[in-house]
Amino acid sequence: MGDEKAQRLDDALSSLVDVLIPISPDKDEATADERHDDALDLARSIIEGHGSPAVVSDVNHAADLIKKKLLRENDSPDKAVQFSNLYARLLTQPVLSQKWSILYLLHQLADSNPEDDDPTSDTVGRPDSRGTGLGSPGDGQVFKDAFASAGLPRLPLQKTQPKPRSGSEAPAERRSQTRAGKKSETAQDGNTETENVNAAGPTESALLRDLPFTLQGLSSTHLHFSSLTTLELPPTLPLPIVSLLHTLAEPSLLYRSLSEFVKSRDEGLIGQSLRSAIGSELRSYLGLIATLEGEIRRAIASLDGNEAQGRVGKAGVTLKRCVIWTREATMGLRLMSLMVEESTGRKGGQLISMIHRFSTSHGDPFVGAFAERILSHVTRPFYDMLRQWIYDGELSDPYHEFFVIEQESHDSAEDPRRAPATSVWEEKYKLDEGMIPSIVTEEFARKVFLIGKSLNFIRYGCGDSAWVEAYCKEASRELRYGDTATLETSIDRAYKATMARLIYLMDDKFQLFEHLNALKRYLLLGQGDFIALLMESLSTNLDRPAGSQYRHTLTAQLEHAIRGSNAQFDSPDILRRLDARLTEMEKGDTGWDVFTLEYKVDAPVDVIITPWANRQYLKIFNLLWRVKRVEFALGSTWRRCMTGARGVLAVVDAKVSRDWKTARCAIAEMIHFVNQLQYYILFEVIEASWDQLHSTIHKQDCTLDDLIEAHTKYLKAITHKGLLGSTRHNSTTGHREDVFTTQLHELLKIMLVYKEAVDGLYSFSVAEFTRRQELSAKIETRTAQGRWGLTEKDEEDLNSPKPFSKNQSSNQAGGSDSPFPISGLTLTANSDDAMLPALRKRLTDLSADFKTRVNNLLGDLIVQPDVDMKFLAVVMNFNDVYAPRKRRREGHRGEKKTPGQGGETSKAASRTVSAAEQTGKGKEKENGKPGGGGGGAIGAATKMAEKKVPTK
């Protein structure tokens, strides 16, 4: 085992000496053999002498020696403390097993004399008595000279010959064979040039000469590119050279792929800019290669033929140094290659974000600086588009790389709900959040988008292109990457100037705020005297069927209402936009069902008052107009009752006093309901929402988008809180229906029908008054003639059910103030038993139905999350006269009712509603018209209540 180990050691030493000691062609073979043997013996003696140092192999003892030396040679103990820390860390390393040898080597190196390394010293050391060969001060120089390229100048003499080893003959024979092979190879290569390839492969000088071509992606004599991603190396090269060439092959292959990328075409300005930036970096790389080639040529030219064969390193240029010189360029090529790989499928802002990510999220400062340099080139087209957008309001983006997208014109034209100006503002340009580069924030991008869109709207929507051109000439400036302060200043200045100009045009030139105020006063019934006069003048016409309505008549009445109210002092431009029109008619509609007011706006105001907003205004107007109509009808009936109570009704008070008291209470209750509903909608909803809208649109930094959003919020608040926006799912039909709109229509319908019934009671009272007046006059006439006031025949006629004639009945009914007789009831001389009970039942049923529906409405209002809607329930039931209850499902009608929830009231109300329905059905059969009334007003009330308000 020991002989095998010694043999391996001799083989390794022989190979090492063969590599380190070159063959000199000018010396004979005997001298070369002697020189080789002496070097081998010297190496063996060094190993034998230093294999076991003359100290104890104790790691702690070696550490103590080093620490004592540090304390002895340094004034301060800092070095010793630092060594102690390092020593403690060394002991914790499990990988290192020869810790004592490491410390002993450090101690020996510290004890060595610096003069031993002086190459000018000619002193050659002698072996000491132990035969180590390193005992004298010149031993270090002897060791260096022994393994130098020229060999030892003279070998040290050995006093004792080392003992022969077993197996040492074989290494000697192998050395002879190796030297013979080398001599033959030297003789063969002496006839060729120095850069030719020998048996071990091309020399380093030959590889260096081919290196500039390889780094440029070109095939050379020894280094050939078989494909775009493959470089073939000579198979006979040593492993260290192969490793170096592998390192140098990376920039070569990267350059080839990047060159192909630069030559390719891209349908995008930013993509082309990226290719231009990479091409600029590749040109800088070629400049480095040119410099490197010059250094290689000078190094090779400075050497003679023999030296150039393998010792070009003496001139200062080697493959390893070339690796170091190209290391930074390789990192740049590697980074650009990574950018090229990640740029696949990206364009515009996405491409900029990808490159910007390298400059912000990478920890290497070289990568960050390189990415910043690339960005300065790549972002030039982006900043050109940005400059033209924020100063001209024009989008110059032929390849769709900017974060603003221009929509096709036909996209918005297909939507009939869009007005022209609305489509220009909201549909022409869109913000593509996916294309926003990471060099700008999302808030910054939205501000830029709003600036350009506003300039474009000012130019084309408002017709103020002169101001845009003047602003562009005054404020335009160059934008570039890295100049953040200038960019932010420019954007802020452009934003303020553009928004101020747009709001000024809307306020001063197009009078937006005056139009909003006019819509509030006319369509939302804010002009009270105008609405009252209009309703009074139109009431006679609107009672007739819808087919008999003419627009010129309605327009004339509208003009009369304007001239007779404070509306006459408004601007003529405002008044000419107000118009009366008729909606689509259906069979059986009256004028109340089809009449509406319309306010027309022009561009660019229609960007805020959109067609959707006009529908919302008409929706609110229809509800308020119907509530106002019910108030007008109940008010007229109340006035008739109050005036009649002092005349006609006082005569028949004994017979119908209780009925009139009940009717007056019900009418007062209905008037209270209508008044509170109007107060809530007009003041708590419309006025409160108007204050919020007014405060929003008069802010200093308000934009057109803020105006649109505030106006939309204003209308949604009115429709929702005004009982027009809440919906629920109907389990019967499977559709969603308006919760409060349907209930309000039914309540208004009941109030109008009740008003008709009260008018019938008034007609009955007038007929009774007329009959009594005729009887009194007849008695007075007979008394004046000296006869009996009443005869037996008169008493028989009074008690007999003789009916009035048709004309007489009509005259009696017409003699009263009421134009609404109760159809289906014939006035007779003694028909109290037939007519008055029917009237009483009709009034009682309608009153109970009204209270039931009010309870349902209040129950739904109480559970609403909105505070204002709860407030309406409190106002209507401030004295707890109603018992609000939630609507029950149909499947739980027979469920037992708990006390305090209006159970008995619900039963009575159900019976009342059923009775009212039966009465209504009977009236329909008798008159052929729905609603249970024969008069035109009753039919109009029914149709108006059934008419649906257009919803969104």
ZAMARGU-4260 file (C-alpha; in steps of 0.2 Angstrom, whole numbers, plus 5000, padded with zeros to 4 digits):
<rodrens>
0) 5000/5000/5000 | 5014/5012/5004 | 5023/5007/4988 | 5007/5012/4978 | 5006/5028/4987
5) 5024/5032/4984 | 5022/5028/4965 | 5007/5039/4963 | 5017/5053/4972 | 5032/5051/4960
10) 5020/5050/4945 | 5012/5066/4950 | 5029/5075/4953 | 5036/5069/4937 | 5020/5076/4927
15) 5021/5092/4937 | 5040/5095/4933 | 5036/5090/4915 | 5023/5104/4914 | 5032/5117/4923
20) 5050/5115/4916 | 5049/5118/4897 | 5061/5110/4885 | 5074/5121/4879 | 5079/5117/4861
25) 5097/5125/4862 | 5102/5112/4875 | 5107/5094/4873 | 5098/5079/4879 | 5110/5075/4893
30) 5109/5093/4900 | 5090/5092/4899 | 5089/5075/4908 | 5101/5081/4922 | 5091/5097/4924
35) 5075/5087/4925 | 5081/5075/4938 | 5088/5088/4949 | 5072/5097/4949 | 5063/5081/4953
40) 5075/5077/4967 | 5072/5095/4974 | 5054/5093/4974 | 5054/5076/4982 | 5066/5083/4996
45) 5054/5097/4999 | 5040/5086/5001 | 5049/5074/5013 | 5056/5088/5023 | 5040/5097/5025
50) 5029/5083/5027 | 5030/5084/5046 | 5034/5101/5053 | 5045/5101/5069 | 5031/5107/5079
55) 5016/5099/5089 | 5001/5097/5078 | 4990/5106/5090 | 4978/5119/5083 | 4976/5129/5099
60) 4995/5130/5101 | 4996/5137/5083 | 4983/5149/5087 | 4992/5155/5103 | 5008/5157/5093
65) 5000/5168/5080 | 4991/5178/5094 | 5007/5181/5103 | 5016/5187/5087 | 5002/5199/5084
70) 5003/5206/5101 | 5022/5207/5100 | 5022/5216/5083 | 5007/5228/5086 | 5005/5242/5098
75) 4986/5240/5100 | 4977/5223/5103 | 4965/5226/5089 | 4974/5214/5077 | 4974/5200/5091
80) 4955/5203/5094 | 4951/5202/5076 | 4961/5186/5074 | 4952/5179/5089 | 4935/5182/5081
85) 4941/5174/5065 | 4949/5159/5074 | 4932/5156/5083 | 4923/5157/5066 | 4936/5145/5059
90) 4933/5132/5072 | 4914/5132/5068 | 4917/5127/5049 | 4914/5108/5047 | 4921/5108/5029
95) 4939/5112/5034 | 4947/5097/5042 | 4965/5103/5042 | 4963/5118/5053 | 4980/5116/5062
100) 4989/5115/5045 | 4980/5131/5039 | 4986/5140/5055 | 5003/5133/5054 | 5005/5139/5036
105) 4999/5157/5041 | 5012/5157/5055 | 5026/5151/5043 | 5021/5164/5030 | 5021/5178/5043
110) 5039/5172/5049 | 5046/5172/5031 | 5058/5186/5026 | 5052/5198/5013 | 5070/5198/5006
115) 5067/5180/5001 | 5055/5185/4987 | 5068/5198/4979 | 5071/5192/4961 | 5087/5201/4960
120) 5095/5191/4974 | 5108/5179/4966 | 5110/5169/4982 | 5106/5151/4981 | 5101/5142/4997
125) 5109/5126/5002 | 5099/5112/5010 | 5100/5111/5029 | 5105/5096/5039 | 5087/5089/5038
130) 5088/5090/5019 | 5073/5101/5017 | 5081/5113/5005 | 5073/5128/5013 | 5083/5131/5028
135) 5093/5146/5020 | 5087/5163/5016 | 5088/5159/4997 | 5078/5144/4998 | 5062/5153/4992
140) 5072/5160/4977 | 5078/5143/4973 | 5061/5136/4973 | 5055/5150/4961 | 5069/5148/4949
145) 5067/5129/4948 | 5050/5131/4941 | 5053/5146/4931 | 5051/5146/4912 | 5070/5146/4910
150) 5074/5134/4924 | 5087/5135/4938 | 5103/5145/4933 | 5112/5132/4943 | 5105/5119/4954
155) 5110/5117/4973 | 5122/5103/4977 | 5116/5089/4987 | 5127/5082/5001 | 5118/5066/5002
160) 5110/5056/4988 | 5092/5052/4992 | 5088/5034/4995 | 5080/5025/4980 | 5062/5021/4981
165) 5053/5006/4975 | 5045/5009/4959 | 5055/5024/4955 | 5062/5016/4940 | 5046/5016/4931
170) 5044/5035/4933 | 5062/5037/4926 | 5058/5027/4911 | 5042/5037/4908 | 5052/5053/4910
175) 5064/5047/4896 | 5049/5043/4885 | 5041/5059/4888 | 5056/5069/4884 | 5059/5059/4868
180) 5041/5063/4863 | 5043/5081/4866 | 5060/5082/4857 | 5052/5074/4842 | 5037/5085/4842
185) 5049/5100/4844 | 5059/5094/4829 | 5043/5092/4819 | 5035/5109/4823 | 5051/5118/4820
190) 5047/5118/4801 | 5030/5126/4803 | 5024/5143/4809 | 5022/5147/4827 | 5003/5149/4826
195) 5000/5132/4818 | 4991/5119/4828 | 5001/5106/4837 | 4996/5089/4844 | 4988/5097/4859
200) 4978/5109/4849 | 4979/5128/4843 | 4991/5139/4854 | 4984/5153/4864 | 4991/5166/4852
205) 4981/5158/4838 | 4966/5158/4848 | 4969/5176/4853 | 4971/5181/4835 | 4954/5173/4831
210) 4945/5180/4846 | 4940/5197/4839 | 4931/5188/4825 | 4923/5176/4837 | 4917/5191/4848
215) 4909/5198/4833 | 4899/5183/4829 | 4910/5178/4814 | 4918/5161/4811 | 4937/5159/4811
220) 4950/5146/4808 | 4949/5138/4825 | 4932/5144/4831 | 4917/5140/4820 | 4899/5145/4822
225) 4888/5130/4816 | 4872/5139/4820 | 4865/5154/4827 | 4866/5147/4845 | 4881/5135/4843
230) 4900/5138/4843 | 4911/5124/4840 | 4928/5122/4850 | 4943/5112/4845 | 4942/5095/4854
235) 4960/5094/4859 | 4961/5110/4869 | 4965/5108/4888 | 4951/5110/4900 | 4957/5127/4907
240) 4957/5135/4889 | 4940/5127/4886 | 4933/5135/4901 | 4940/5152/4896 | 4933/5150/4878
245) 4916/5145/4886 | 4916/5161/4895 | 4920/5171/4879 | 4908/5161/4869 | 4893/5169/4879
250) 4895/5187/4872 | 4898/5180/4854 | 4882/5171/4854 | 4873/5185/4862 | 4879/5197/4850
255) 4874/5186/4835 | 4856/5185/4842 | 4855/5203/4846 | 4861/5208/4829 | 4847/5197/4821
260) 4834/5206/4833 | 4841/5223/4828 | 4839/5219/4809 | 4821/5213/4811 | 4806/5224/4809
265) 4793/5230/4822 | 4776/5237/4819 | 4778/5250/4833 | 4788/5266/4837 | 4793/5260/4854
270) 4798/5243/4847 | 4809/5252/4834 | 4816/5263/4847 | 4821/5248/4857 | 4830/5241/4842
275) 4839/5257/4839 | 4844/5258/4857 | 4851/5240/4857 | 4860/5244/4840 | 4868/5258/4848
280) 4874/5247/4863 | 4881/5234/4850 | 4891/5248/4841 | 4899/5252/4858 | 4902/5234/4860
285) 4911/5233/4843 | 4921/5248/4849 | 4927/5238/4863 | 4931/5223/4852 | 4941/5235/4840
290) 4951/5241/4855 | 4954/5223/4861 | 4960/5218/4844 | 4973/5231/4843 | 4980/5226/4860
295) 4981/5208/4854 | 4990/5213/4837 | 5002/5223/4847 | 5006/5209/4859 | 5008/5196/4845
300) 5019/5208/4835 | 5030/5212/4850 | 5036/5194/4852 | 5047/5184/4841 | 5042/5168/4832
305) 5047/5156/4846 | 5039/5166/4860 | 5023/5169/4849 | 5021/5150/4849 | 5015/5149/4867
310) 5021/5163/4878 | 5011/5178/4872 | 5006/5181/4890 | 5023/5190/4892 | 5016/5204/4881
315) 5002/5207/4893 | 4987/5199/4883 | 4980/5182/4888 | 4963/5174/4886 | 4960/5176/4905
320) 4963/5195/4903 | 4951/5195/4888 | 4938/5187/4899 | 4940/5201/4912 | 4940/5215/4899
325) 4924/5209/4891 | 4915/5205/4908 | 4905/5221/4909 | 4901/5220/4890 | 4895/5203/4893
330) 4883/5208/4907 | 4876/5222/4896 | 4873/5209/4882 | 4865/5197/4894 | 4854/5210/4900
335) 4849/5216/4883 | 4846/5198/4878 | 4834/5196/4893 | 4825/5212/4888 | 4823/5205/4870
340) 4816/5188/4877 | 4803/5197/4888 | 4798/5210/4875 | 4789/5196/4865 | 4771/5200/4864
345) 4773/5217/4872 | 4772/5234/4865 | 4770/5253/4870 | 4769/5256/4888 | 4771/5237/4892
350) 4788/5237/4884 | 4793/5253/4894 | 4787/5245/4910 | 4797/5229/4907 | 4813/5239/4905
355) 4809/5251/4919 | 4807/5236/4930 | 4826/5232/4928 | 4831/5249/4934 | 4820/5249/4949
360) 4819/5231/4956 | 4836/5225/4952 | 4849/5226/4966 | 4864/5227/4954 | 4869/5246/4951
365) 4876/5241/4934 | 4860/5234/4929 | 4850/5249/4935 | 4862/5261/4926 | 4861/5251/4910
370) 4842/5250/4910 | 4841/5269/4913 | 4852/5272/4898 | 4841/5260/4887 | 4825/5269/4894
375) 4832/5286/4889 | 4831/5280/4870 | 4816/5269/4871 | 4804/5282/4879 | 4807/5296/4866
380) 4792/5291/4855 | 4782/5289/4871 | 4786/5307/4876 | 4783/5314/4859 | 4765/5306/4859
385) 4763/5313/4877 | 4768/5331/4872 | 4757/5331/4857 | 4742/5325/4867 | 4744/5337/4882
390) 4748/5352/4871 | 4738/5349/4855 | 4724/5338/4861 | 4728/5326/4846 | 4732/5308/4847
395) 4747/5303/4836 | 4748/5285/4839 | 4748/5275/4823 | 4752/5258/4831 | 4741/5259/4847
400) 4756/5260/4859 | 4749/5275/4870 | 4738/5272/4885 | 4725/5283/4877 | 4714/5274/4864
405) 4703/5282/4850 | 4687/5273/4847 | 4679/5271/4831 | 4666/5284/4826 | 4652/5270/4823
410) 4654/5263/4840 | 4645/5277/4849 | 4633/5281/4834 | 4625/5264/4837 | 4619/5269/4854
415) 4604/5280/4852 | 4605/5286/4870 | 4621/5295/4867 | 4620/5313/4861 | 4634/5320/4849
420) 4643/5329/4862 | 4641/5315/4874 | 4649/5303/4862 | 4663/5315/4859 | 4667/5317/4877
425) 4664/5299/4884 | 4666/5288/4869 | 4679/5295/4857 | 4694/5292/4869 | 4696/5278/4882
430) 4710/5276/4895 | 4719/5259/4893 | 4725/5255/4910 | 4735/5240/4903 | 4746/5251/4893
435) 4751/5264/4906 | 4770/5262/4909 | 4777/5261/4926 | 4787/5277/4924 | 4771/5286/4927
440) 4758/5283/4941 | 4740/5279/4937 | 4734/5296/4944 | 4746/5305/4933 | 4740/5295/4918
445) 4722/5300/4922 | 4727/5318/4923 | 4736/5317/4906 | 4720/5308/4899 | 4709/5322/4905
450) 4720/5336/4899 | 4721/5329/4881 | 4702/5324/4881 | 4698/5342/4887 | 4709/5350/4874
455) 4701/5339/4860 | 4683/5343/4867 | 4687/5362/4867 | 4694/5361/4849 | 4680/5351/4841
460) 4665/5351/4854 | 4666/5369/4859 | 4673/5376/4843 | 4687/5385/4851 | 4702/5379/4841
465) 4710/5396/4841 | 4713/5396/4860 | 4720/5378/4858 | 4733/5383/4845 | 4738/5399/4855
470) 4740/5388/4871 | 4750/5375/4861 | 4762/5389/4855 | 4764/5396/4872 | 4766/5381/4883
475) 4773/5368/4872 | 4790/5361/4878 | 4801/5346/4875 | 4798/5331/4887 | 4811/5318/4890
480) 4814/5304/4902 | 4823/5308/4918 | 4817/5326/4919 | 4804/5323/4932 | 4803/5340/4939
485) 4799/5348/4921 | 4787/5335/4917 | 4777/5337/4933 | 4777/5356/4931 | 4771/5355/4913
490) 4757/5343/4917 | 4751/5353/4932 | 4751/5369/4922 | 4742/5361/4907 | 4729/5353/4919
495) 4725/5369/4927 | 4724/5380/4911 | 4714/5367/4902 | 4701/5364/4915 | 4699/5382/4919
500) 4696/5386/4900 | 4683/5372/4899 | 4673/5377/4914 | 4674/5395/4908 | 4666/5390/4891
505) 4653/5379/4900 | 4648/5393/4912 | 4650/5409/4901 | 4647/5404/4883 | 4635/5390/4884
510) 4627/5394/4901 | 4627/5377/4908 | 4622/5382/4926 | 4607/5393/4919 | 4601/5377/4910
515) 4602/5367/4926 | 4593/5380/4936 | 4579/5381/4922 | 4577/5362/4923 | 4575/5363/4941
520) 4562/5377/4941 | 4551/5371/4926 | 4553/5352/4925 | 4555/5349/4944 | 4541/5362/4948
525) 4552/5374/4957 | 4543/5389/4949 | 4527/5387/4959 | 4516/5401/4951 | 4520/5396/4934
530) 4515/5378/4938 | 4499/5383/4947 | 4494/5395/4932 | 4498/5381/4919 | 4488/5368/4928
535) 4473/5380/4930 | 4473/5385/4912 | 4475/5367/4906 | 4463/5358/4917 | 4448/5360/4906
540) 4457/5354/4890 | 4466/5340/4899 | 4450/5332/4905 | 4445/5328/4887 | 4452/5312/4879
545) 4470/5312/4872 | 4464/5311/4854 | 4456/5328/4855 | 4472/5337/4862 | 4481/5348/4850
550) 4499/5354/4852 | 4496/5372/4847 | 4482/5373/4860 | 4494/5367/4874 | 4508/5378/4867
555) 4496/5393/4868 | 4492/5389/4886 | 4510/5387/4890 | 4514/5404/4883 | 4499/5411/4894
560) 4506/5403/4909 | 4523/5410/4906 | 4517/5428/4903 | 4506/5427/4918 | 4519/5422/4930
565) 4537/5427/4935 | 4544/5415/4922 | 4542/5430/4910 | 4557/5438/4917 | 4568/5423/4912
570) 4580/5424/4898 | 4572/5422/4881 | 4585/5409/4877 | 4579/5399/4892 | 4560/5401/4888
575) 4562/5396/4869 | 4569/5379/4875 | 4553/5376/4885 | 4540/5366/4876 | 4524/5357/4879
580) 4522/5340/4870 | 4511/5325/4870 | 4518/5307/4873 | 4513/5291/4865 | 4494/5289/4866
585) 4484/5273/4871 | 4466/5269/4870 | 4456/5277/4884 | 4470/5290/4888 | 4465/5308/4893
590) 4475/5324/4891 | 4482/5321/4909 | 4491/5305/4903 | 4500/5312/4888 | 4504/5329/4893
595) 4522/5333/4898 | 4535/5348/4897 | 4551/5347/4888 | 4567/5357/4889 | 4579/5356/4874
600) 4597/5358/4876 | 4611/5359/4862 | 4629/5353/4861 | 4640/5354/4870 | 4628/5356/4885
605) 4621/5339/4881 | 4637/5331/4887 | 4631/5334/4905 | 4612/5335/4901 | 4612/5318/4892
610) 4597/5309/4884 | 4597/5298/4900 | 4597/5314/4911 | 4582/5320/4901 | 4572/5304/4904
615) 4576/5306/4922 | 4569/5324/4922 | 4553/5318/4913 | 4551/5304/4925 | 4552/5315/4940
620) 4541/5328/4931 | 4527/5315/4928 | 4526/5310/4946 | 4526/5328/4952 | 4513/5333/4939
625) 4502/5319/4944 | 4504/5324/4963 | 4500/5342/4958 | 4485/5337/4949 | 4478/5327/4964
630) 4482/5342/4975 | 4473/5353/4963 | 4458/5342/4962 | 4456/5339/4981 | 4459/5358/4983
635) 4444/5362/4971 | 4433/5349/4980 | 4438/5356/4997 | 4433/5374/4992 | 4417/5368/4985
640) 4413/5359/5001 | 4418/5374/5012 | 4407/5386/5002 | 4393/5374/5001 | 4393/5372/5020
645) 4387/5390/5022 | 4373/5388/5009 | 4367/5372/5001 | 4374/5360/5013 | 4367/5369/5028
650) 4349/5366/5022 | 4352/5347/5021 | 4363/5346/5036 | 4351/5336/5046 | 4351/5322/5033
655) 4369/5321/5027 | 4379/5330/5041 | 4387/5314/5046 | 4392/5310/5029 | 4400/5327/5025
660) 4409/5326/5041 | 4417/5310/5037 | 4420/5316/5019 | 4429/5332/5025 | 4440/5322/5037
665) 4445/5310/5023 | 4448/5324/5011 | 4459/5333/5024 | 4468/5317/5027 | 4472/5315/5008
670) 4477/5333/5007 | 4489/5331/5021 | 4496/5316/5013 | 4499/5325/4996 | 4506/5340/5005
675) 4519/5330/5015 | 4523/5320/4999 | 4526/5336/4989 | 4536/5344/5003 | 4547/5329/5005
680) 4551/5328/4986 | 4553/5346/4983 | 4562/5352/4998 | 4570/5337/5007 | 4575/5328/4991
685) 4577/5340/4977 | 4583/5356/4986 | 4595/5346/4997 | 4602/5337/4981 | 4603/5354/4972
690) 4614/5361/4986 | 4626/5347/4984 | 4626/5349/4966 | 4629/5368/4967 | 4643/5366/4979
695) 4652/5353/4968 | 4651/5362/4952 | 4658/5378/4959 | 4673/5370/4966 | 4690/5379/4961
700) 4697/5363/4953 | 4681/5356/4946 | 4683/5347/4930 | 4670/5342/4916 | 4670/5324/4923
705) 4666/5330/4940 | 4652/5340/4933 | 4645/5325/4924 | 4647/5314/4939 | 4639/5327/4951
710) 4624/5329/4939 | 4622/5310/4938 | 4623/5308/4957 | 4610/5322/4958 | 4598/5314/4947
715) 4600/5297/4955 | 4598/5304/4972 | 4581/5312/4967 | 4574/5297/4958 | 4579/5285/4973
720) 4574/5296/4987 | 4559/5303/4977 | 4552/5285/4978 | 4556/5282/4960 | 4571/5271/4961
725) 4568/5257/4973 | 4563/5240/4965 | 4559/5223/4972 | 4557/5205/4964 | 4539/5200/4961
730) 4537/5181/4965 | 4521/5180/4955 | 4527/5188/4938 | 4546/5184/4941 | 4550/5202/4936
735) 4557/5217/4946 | 4544/5231/4949 | 4545/5248/4957 | 4541/5247/4975 | 4535/5264/4979
740) 4530/5270/4961 | 4516/5257/4960 | 4510/5261/4977 | 4510/5280/4974 | 4500/5278/4958
745) 4487/5267/4967 | 4485/5280/4981 | 4484/5294/4968 | 4471/5284/4959 | 4461/5281/4975
750) 4461/5300/4979 | 4454/5305/4963 | 4441/5292/4963 | 4436/5297/4981 | 4435/5315/4975
755) 4423/5309/4961 | 4413/5301/4975 | 4412/5317/4985 | 4407/5326/4970 | 4393/5314/4969
760) 4388/5317/4987 | 4388/5335/4983 | 4377/5332/4968 | 4365/5322/4979 | 4365/5336/4992
765) 4361/5349/4979 | 4347/5338/4972 | 4340/5336/4989 | 4341/5355/4992 | 4333/5359/4975
770) 4318/5347/4980 | 4316/5355/4996 | 4316/5372/4989 | 4303/5368/4976 | 4292/5360/4989
775) 4294/5376/5000 | 4290/5387/4985 | 4275/5377/4981 | 4269/5378/4999 | 4271/5397/5000
780) 4262/5399/4983 | 4247/5389/4989 | 4247/5397/5006 | 4246/5414/4997 | 4232/5408/4987
785) 4223/5403/5003 | 4224/5384/5000 | 4232/5371/5010 | 4251/5370/5008 | 4251/5351/5006
790) 4237/5340/5000 | 4235/5322/5002 | 4240/5320/4983 | 4256/5329/4986 | 4260/5318/5001
795) 4256/5303/4990 | 4268/5310/4976 | 4282/5313/4989 | 4280/5295/4996 | 4279/5287/4978
800) 4295/5282/4969 | 4291/5292/4954 | 4308/5296/4945 | 4313/5312/4938 | 4314/5313/4919
805) 4330/5312/4910 | 4331/5331/4907 | 4325/5335/4924 | 4338/5324/4932 | 4352/5332/4921
810) 4346/5349/4925 | 4346/5346/4944 | 4363/5338/4943 | 4369/5352/4932 | 4362/5365/4943
815) 4375/5361/4956 | 4393/5366/4954 | 4399/5349/4952 | 4401/5343/4934 | 4404/5325/4941
820) 4387/5316/4944 | 4388/5298/4950 | 4384/5287/4936 | 4373/5272/4938 | 4362/5281/4951
825) 4346/5289/4945 | 4340/5304/4955 | 4322/5301/4960 | 4310/5311/4971 | 4311/5298/4984
830) 4327/5289/4981 | 4336/5291/4997 | 4335/5273/5002 | 4344/5268/4985 | 4356/5282/4982
835) 4363/5288/4999 | 4368/5271/5006 | 4377/5267/4990 | 4386/5284/4991 | 4390/5280/5009
840) 4397/5263/5006 | 4407/5270/4991 | 4415/5283/5002 | 4418/5271/5016 | 4427/5258/5005
845) 4438/5271/4997 | 4443/5279/5013 | 4447/5262/5021 | 4457/5257/5005 | 4467/5273/5006
850) 4472/5270/5024 | 4477/5252/5020 | 4488/5257/5006 | 4495/5272/5017 | 4499/5259/5030
855) 4508/5248/5017 | 4518/5263/5011 | 4523/5268/5028 | 4528/5251/5033 | 4540/5250/5017
860) 4547/5267/5021 | 4552/5263/5039 | 4563/5248/5034 | 4572/5258/5021 | 4591/5261/5025
865) 4590/5279/5018 | 4587/5292/5033 | 4577/5304/5022 | 4565/5290/5017 | 4562/5286/5035
870) 4559/5304/5038 | 4545/5304/5026 | 4537/5290/5036 | 4539/5300/5052 | 4531/5316/5044
875) 4516/5307/5037 | 4513/5298/5053 | 4519/5311/5066 | 4503/5308/5077 | 4503/5289/5075
880) 4486/5289/5067 | 4492/5276/5055 | 4498/5258/5060 | 4512/5255/5047 | 4514/5237/5043
885) 4526/5227/5031 | 4518/5219/5016 | 4514/5200/5019 | 4518/5187/5006 | 4502/5179/4998
890) 4506/5162/5006 | 4504/5169/5023 | 4487/5178/5022 | 4479/5166/5034 | 4493/5167/5046
895) 4488/5172/5064 | 4491/5191/5067 | 4500/5197/5083 | 4493/5211/5093 | 4500/5228/5089
900) 4503/5225/5071 | 4486/5230/5064 | 4478/5213/5063 | 4460/5219/5064 | 4463/5234/5054
905) 4471/5223/5040 | 4455/5212/5040 | 4444/5227/5039 | 4455/5234/5026 | 4454/5218/5016
910) 4435/5218/5017 | 4435/5236/5012 | 4446/5233/4997 | 4436/5219/4991 | 4420/5229/4993
915) 4428/5243/4983 | 4434/5231/4970 | 4416/5224/4968 | 4409/5241/4967 | 4421/5246/4954
920) 4418/5230/4944 | 4399/5234/4945 | 4402/5252/4939 | 4413/5245/4924 | 4399/5234/4919
925) 4386/5247/4920 | 4396/5261/4911 | 4408/5251/4900 | 4423/5261/4907 | 4436/5256/4921
930) 4438/5266/4937 | 4420/5265/4943 | 4416/5283/4938 | 4405/5289/4924 | 4413/5307/4923
935) 4427/5312/4912 | 4438/5317/4927 | 4436/5299/4935 | 4441/5291/4919 | 4456/5303/4917
940) 4461/5299/4935 | 4460/5281/4932 | 4470/5282/4916 | 4483/5293/4923 | 4486/5282/4938
945) 4488/5267/4926 | 4500/5276/4915 | 4517/5270/4919 | 4531/5282/4922 | 4546/5278/4910
950) 4560/5270/4919 | 4578/5268/4915
</rodrens>
